[in-house]
């Protein structure tokens, strides 16, 4: 298998993390897409251990992608403490 696979998989993964670091939910989507490439790599090279990492990373990327697409809940107003008056 060509060294190109290693470089391409690394580049796609780093690009996805870079996007996520810039607060783009598309970073997680790129990460999910990278897992399809890792799956192909695992099957082509018969490195079955990568199948476990593909499943784990896909779960994490999917969870984060969904979380980033969901708007954050509105913060509840803080309860005010009773005001003490100076004596």
C-alpha positions, 0 to 999 in steps of 0.5 A: 500500500502506498505511503499516500494513504498515510499522508491523505488520512492524516491530512483529512483528520487534521483538517477536520480537527482544525475546522472543529477548533475554529468552532465549525461543526463541519470539522466533525462532519469531515471527521466522520468522512475520514472514518470512511477512508480509515474503513477502506484502509483497514479493509485493504490492508487487513488491519482489523484493529482499525475497525474498532477505532473507526467505530469509536471515532465515528461515534464521537464525531457523530455525537459532537456534530449533533451537539454543535448543531443543536443550539445551547439552551438559554441560561436561567436567570440567577436567583438573587440573594436577599439584599442586606442593608447596612446597619 
